[in-house]
Amino acid sequence: MVAKINHFYKFKMKEITFLKQNATKWEGYEKVLDEEKDIHPAKITEMFIELTDDLSYANTNFNQTNTNAYVNGMASRVHHLVYKNKKETGNRFVTFYTKELPLLFGRYHKQLFYSFVVTTIATIVGVLSQIYDDSFVRLILGDYYVDYTLENIKKGNPLAIYGEESQFLMFVQITINNIRVSFMAFVFGLCTAFGTSFFLAYNGVMLGCFFAMFYQHNVLDKALKVVWIHGALEISAIVIAGCAGFVLGNSFIFPGTHTRMRAFMRGGKDGLKIVIGLVPVFITAGFLESFVTRYTEMHIALSLVIIGLSFAFIIGYFIVLPIYLKKKHQPTYD
């Protein structure tokens, strides 16, 4: 008898905890659904995803309870809206980049911050390692690349390597490689956040010792103004890809109110969307590296304009716009 009472008590406490965690969100959904006006498709999508996950958890843990019935009713209402508005969603490609991806990113700024911090710390480690041991860069970049670069420095054109290959061939190779790197940052999330952290750390150390080598040979100013023409987009995109890896890795470790498998599937889907969304950024970075960076004697003013516009885009699209859209389309819930 006592065992049954304890079991019932634990069951009810679990249900109460679930209700407390989601009550504010559900109340916000009800207000949105009860308003007699059109609901933005992005908001409908968000509610549909959240309620589907909540219903799955309720079906597993609180079947045939009032909680399950309530969530099921809410999910049915949103489901009706999804199919009612299915033909009105417009161009899927445009909607993805103007609404879906920014709104998705609005949920993962914390992971983006972690990715930025790991990369920054690793870059500092790379700089210090090279300064205290000038052979360190050979371990990371290889003897051939280092010797070739040192030879170019002696000739007075430290970044001549950017102008030696066919522009189109270089564009294709660089773009494919950058997309591959972003997917690797994401896939390393299968080894939890530690896997993605390791990948970001390696790239950060490589970046740090690369610039430290130019500093040691008094050509850092030339390296910065040339490399960041494409690096502003390329390196930022790798950091963002790291965010996708953290989304994947943390989804399994911290499932929240969902089952681990459900949380993992959702984290994988969201992370993959982020990586796919980066493809145009990598294409642009590849274009700049292949067709613009090769002009190593470009006036510094033009270099700063390109670099400034690139960083402005990254900050505007991946940080400012998601915050704005989140406030605009989700005014009543988190």
Phi and psi in degrees as a GROMACS rama.xvg file:
@    title "Ramachandran Plot"
@    xaxis  label "Phi"
@    yaxis  label "Psi"
@TYPE xy
-61.6114  -39.932  VAL-2
-62.4847  -39.5085  ALA-3
-66.4726  -39.9298  LYS-4
-63.4803  -44.5731  ILE-5
-61.8183  -41.4788  ASN-6
-63.0504  -43.6509  HIS-7
-64.2801  -40.8534  PHE-8
-62.4332  -46.2151  TYR-9
-62.7745  -39.7883  LYS-10
-61.784  -46.7016  PHE-11
-67.3531  -38.4003  LYS-12
-64.1954  -38.7379  MET-13
-64.2671  -40.3599  LYS-14
-67.662  -41.0017  GLU-15
-63.6478  -40.7385  ILE-16
-61.777  -42.5002  THR-17
-61.596  -41.6739  PHE-18
-65.4117  -43.3802  LEU-19
-63.9185  -37.9127  LYS-20
-68.1393  -27.3606  GLN-21
-117.767  -3.36269  ASN-22
-58.2403  -47.9977  ALA-23
-61.7179  -42.1848  THR-24
-62.811  -45.688  LYS-25
-65.7291  -38.3047  TRP-26
-61.4275  -39.7603  GLU-27
-63.2475  -40.9192  GLY-28
-61.8842  -43.5374  TYR-29
-60.8307  -41.7063  GLU-30
-61.9331  -42.5251  LYS-31
-63.603  -44.6946  VAL-32
-69.4173  -30.5341  LEU-33
-80.2314  -17.0929  ASP-34
-69.7791  134.131  GLU-35
-89.2936  66.26  GLU-36
-156.077  165.661  LYS-37
-63.6487  141.925  ASP-38
-105.904  135.065  ILE-39
-61.7077  136.904  HIS-40
-54.3975  -35.7928  PRO-41
-63.6049  -37.5875  ALA-42
-70.7325  -38.7622  LYS-43
-61.7384  -44.0089  ILE-44
-60.5719  -44.5083  THR-45
-61.8946  -45.974  GLU-46
-64.5432  -39.8744  MET-47
-61.8074  -44.5537  PHE-48
-63.6111  -47.8221  ILE-49
-62.7014  -47.4005  GLU-50
-70.1488  -32.0057  LEU-51
-63.3315  -43.343  THR-52
-65.7798  -43.1231  ASP-53
-63.9264  -39.9318  ASP-54
-65.809  -39.1362  LEU-55
-60.7479  -42.5437  SER-56
-67.2182  -42.0391  TYR-57
-65.5461  -39.7674  ALA-58
-62.1362  -36.4977  ASN-59
-74.7709  -38.2987  THR-60
-109.31  -26.6955  ASN-61
-131.554  44.164  PHE-62
-62.9728  141.148  ASN-63
61.9831  36.7172  GLN-64
-119.852  167.604  THR-65
-63.1295  -33.9841  ASN-66
-62.0019  -47.1441  THR-67
-62.7562  -42.194  ASN-68
-64.3435  -39.7798  ALA-69
-64.4362  -48.5575  TYR-70
-64.7788  -38.5594  VAL-71
-62.5542  -39.9117  ASN-72
-64.911  -41.8003  GLY-73
-64.4929  -44.2926  MET-74
-62.8397  -36.5617  ALA-75
-65.2654  -39.6597  SER-76
-64.011  -43.2262  ARG-77
-69.752  -38.2082  VAL-78
-58.0351  -41.0126  HIS-79
-62.3722  -40.8363  HIS-80
-65.2416  -38.5834  LEU-81
-57.6157  -48.6755  VAL-82
-79.2882  -23.7611  TYR-83
-68.1511  -34.8695  LYS-84
-101.608  7.56164  ASN-85
-58.5011  -39.7277  LYS-86
-81.986  -2.60324  LYS-87
-108.892  11.4253  GLU-88
-78.4455  -15.7149  THR-89
76.3384  -156.96  GLY-90
-67.2644  117.285  ASN-91
-63.836  -39.4128  ARG-92
-63.1366  -46.8793  PHE-93
-64.6423  -44.1278  VAL-94
-61.7212  -39.2692  THR-95
-59.8775  -46.2445  PHE-96
-83.6764  -24.1513  TYR-97
-94.6551  -23.0609  THR-98
-128.971  -58.5586  LYS-99
-61.5898  -51.1294  GLU-100
-65.5573  -46.4899  LEU-101
-60.6979  -41.263  PRO-102
-64.7511  -38.9342  LEU-103
-62.4543  -44.4259  LEU-104
-64.9217  -27.8747  PHE-105
-60.2277  -20.5305  GLY-106
-87.7368  -11.7569  ARG-107
-124.245  29.452  TYR-108
-66.9283  -28.5482  HIS-109
-63.6496  -45.1819  LYS-110
-65.0762  -35.4128  GLN-111
-63.4635  -40.0979  LEU-112
-63.6925  -43.1539  PHE-113
-60.2897  -43.0582  TYR-114
-62.4219  -42.0284  SER-115
-63.5708  -43.637  PHE-116
-63.9071  -45.9415  VAL-117
-60.428  -45.5818  VAL-118
-64.9415  -41.2433  THR-119
-64.4112  -46.8124  THR-120
-62.1858  -43.1816  ILE-121
-63.7555  -37.255  ALA-122
-64.2036  -42.3995  THR-123
-62.5649  -40.635  ILE-124
-61.2728  -41.8383  VAL-125
-62.8063  -41.0366  GLY-126
-62.9287  -49.7381  VAL-127
-64.9779  -39.0093  LEU-128
-62.4302  -42.4167  SER-129
-69.7555  -37.5769  GLN-130
-65.1632  -39.5264  ILE-131
-87.3127  -11.6548  TYR-132
-150.7  97.0973  ASP-133
-70.0241  -1.69845  ASP-134
-95  -3.5046  SER-135
-61.154  -37.9609  PHE-136
-61.6848  -29.0699  VAL-137
-67.7503  -33.8402  ARG-138
-66.5929  -33.9688  LEU-139
-89.8212  -46.0137  ILE-140
-99.8773  -15.3028  LEU-141
93.8869  151.032  GLY-142
-64.4552  -40.3714  ASP-143
-60.8568  -49.7173  TYR-144
-63.1415  -43.256  TYR-145
-64.7406  -47.3893  VAL-146
-62.7167  -39.4209  ASP-147
-65.1836  -42.0716  TYR-148
-66.6402  -41.4591  THR-149
-62.9826  -36.3249  LEU-150
-65.4865  -40.9811  GLU-151
-65.8797  -34.5708  ASN-152
-63.6595  -41.3087  ILE-153
-64.0331  -32.4975  LYS-154
-79.9707  -6.62314  LYS-155
91.8444  6.23278  GLY-156
-134.565  78.764  ASN-157
-60.6292  -21.7448  PRO-158
-114.961  30.7177  LEU-159
-62.8628  -21.0129  ALA-160
-58.7865  -26.2784  ILE-161
-73.4392  -15.514  TYR-162
-111.498  15.0543  GLY-163
-99.1675  -22.3899  GLU-164
-97.7059  165.306  GLU-165
-59.0697  134.216  SER-166
-60.5008  -47.8975  GLN-167
-67.0591  -44.7536  PHE-168
-61.4966  -41.2289  LEU-169
-63.0256  -41.0411  MET-170
-60.0778  -46.994  PHE-171
-64.1711  -46.9063  VAL-172
-63.5737  -45.5374  GLN-173
-66.0498  -44.0878  ILE-174
-62.5362  -45.8316  THR-175
-61.9452  -42.7072  ILE-176
-64.0732  -42.3894  ASN-177
-65.4286  -39.6103  ASN-178
-65.0756  -39.5725  ILE-179
-61.3041  -43.0086  ARG-180
-62.4092  -41.0785  VAL-181
-65.2128  -40.35  SER-182
-67.7152  -33.9579  PHE-183
-65.7577  -41.0435  MET-184
-59.9017  -37.4983  ALA-185
-71.562  -48.6708  PHE-186
-64.9157  -32.0237  VAL-187
-60.7823  -17.3532  PHE-188
-64.3883  -16.9051  GLY-189
-62.7585  -22.5551  LEU-190
-94.6497  27.8241  CYS-191
67.6449  -172.963  THR-192
-62.3631  -24.1365  ALA-193
-65.9171  -35.2902  PHE-194
-64.595  -48.546  GLY-195
-65.9825  -37.66  THR-196
-60.7621  -41.0539  SER-197
-62.4628  -44.1683  PHE-198
-63.6496  -45.241  PHE-199
-64.7197  -37.943  LEU-200
-63.4928  -41.8004  ALA-201
-62.2668  -45.931  TYR-202
-66.3901  -35.62  ASN-203
-66.5235  -43.7669  GLY-204
-61.8257  -42.0265  VAL-205
-60.7448  -43.4889  MET-206
-64.2217  -43.4821  LEU-207
-64.0038  -47.2301  GLY-208
-71.0448  -26.9482  CYS-209
-61.917  -51.5114  PHE-210
-71.1186  -32.7423  PHE-211
-63.6653  -35.7126  ALA-212
-61.6658  -43.0858  MET-213
-66.6578  -35.461  PHE-214
-62.6592  -41.3751  TYR-215
-66.4189  -20.2244  GLN-216
-110.254  18.2454  HIS-217
61.2128  31.5174  ASN-218
-128.31  24.9926  VAL-219
-62.2888  -37.9103  LEU-220
-60.8719  -41.4081  ASP-221
-66.6569  -40.0814  LYS-222
-64.529  -42.6103  ALA-223
-64.6582  -45.5411  LEU-224
-70.3344  -25.6745  LYS-225
-89.5066  -51.5447  VAL-226
-65.6463  -37.7492  VAL-227
-74.7818  -6.82123  TRP-228
-59.2477  -44.1652  ILE-229
-101.877  -24.3254  HIS-230
-66.9605  -28.2457  GLY-231
-57.6868  -43.6367  ALA-232
-79.7243  -45.1635  LEU-233
-63.9373  -49.8935  GLU-234
-69.8812  -39.3542  ILE-235
-60.6851  -40.4592  SER-236
-66.3833  -34.2392  ALA-237
-67.076  -39.915  ILE-238
-61.5053  -41.6014  VAL-239
-66.7369  -37.4386  ILE-240
-63.1378  -34.9424  ALA-241
-62.5104  -36.3439  GLY-242
-58.249  -42.8873  CYS-243
-61.544  -38.2328  ALA-244
-64.2729  -39.6614  GLY-245
-66.1276  -37.4196  PHE-246
-60.0229  -44.8546  VAL-247
-65.7109  -49.8216  LEU-248
-64.328  -42.9771  GLY-249
-73.0173  -23.1834  ASN-250
-62.3941  -33.7289  SER-251
-82.8906  -37.5435  PHE-252
-75.0822  -37.6961  ILE-253
-122.22  78.5741  PHE-254
-75.9198  -11.423  PRO-255
67.9038  -133.303  GLY-256
-86.7221  -0.11948  THR-257
-99.1117  163.481  HIS-258
-67.0753  155.909  THR-259
-61.1325  -39.5825  ARG-260
-66.0556  -42.8466  MET-261
-64.1587  -43.5949  ARG-262
-65.5259  -38.8029  ALA-263
-65.4733  -42.3191  PHE-264
-64.1452  -39.6397  MET-265
-68.3591  -43.0762  ARG-266
-62.3766  -39.176  GLY-267
-65.6012  -41.0613  GLY-268
-66.2382  -45.4831  LYS-269
-66.2225  -42.9585  ASP-270
-63.2786  -39.6629  GLY-271
-65.5254  -38.0002  LEU-272
-61.4509  -40.9562  LYS-273
-63.0083  -45.3273  ILE-274
-64.6997  -44.8318  VAL-275
-61.6595  -38.4326  ILE-276
-64.1985  -18.8579  GLY-277
-83.3075  -11.9723  LEU-278
-54.1237  -48.3555  VAL-279
-60.2858  -31.5999  PRO-280
-66.3788  -43.4006  VAL-281
-68.2435  -34.9266  PHE-282
-63.1566  -43.7897  ILE-283
-64.7367  -42.9889  THR-284
-62.4708  -41.1398  ALA-285
-63.4977  -39.0786  GLY-286
-63.38  -46.1257  PHE-287
-62.7956  -42.4089  LEU-288
-66.6686  -35.5041  GLU-289
-84.5336  -36.7605  SER-290
-108.882  -16.6222  PHE-291
-117.547  -44.6348  VAL-292
-59.1157  -30.1876  THR-293
-60.786  -20.048  ARG-294
-85.259  75.7535  TYR-295
-66.8197  -16.9732  THR-296
-98.6103  17.097  GLU-297
-57.4734  144.445  MET-298
-60.7126  138.475  HIS-299
-60.1625  -30.8729  ILE-300
-62.3408  -43.0203  ALA-301
-66.763  -40.1829  LEU-302
-59.6328  -45.1026  SER-303
-65.5966  -34.5451  LEU-304
-64.2108  -47.1164  VAL-305
-63.0208  -45.5786  ILE-306
-63.6972  -43.5836  ILE-307
-63.1959  -43.3399  GLY-308
-64.5495  -37.4354  LEU-309
-64.0634  -47.7628  SER-310
-66.971  -35.6512  PHE-311
-62.2512  -40.0375  ALA-312
-63.9768  -47.7725  PHE-313
-58.7762  -49.1196  ILE-314
-66.614  -42.5494  ILE-315
-66.2777  -46.0042  GLY-316
-79.3782  -40.6158  TYR-317
-95.6691  -10.5182  PHE-318
-123.07  -58.3015  ILE-319
-68.7363  -50.8467  VAL-320
-59.7235  -45.042  LEU-321
-59.4088  -39.176  PRO-322
-65.159  -43.4326  ILE-323
-62.6758  -48.2703  TYR-324
-67.1449  -34.7463  LEU-325
-63.9344  -42.0813  LYS-326
-69.6795  -35.4421  LYS-327
-74.3606  -42.9512  LYS-328
-99.7661  -9.63282  HIS-329
-130.592  57.0901  GLN-330
-72.9969  -16.5984  PRO-331
-114  3.19876  THR-332
-154.044  163.585  TYR-333
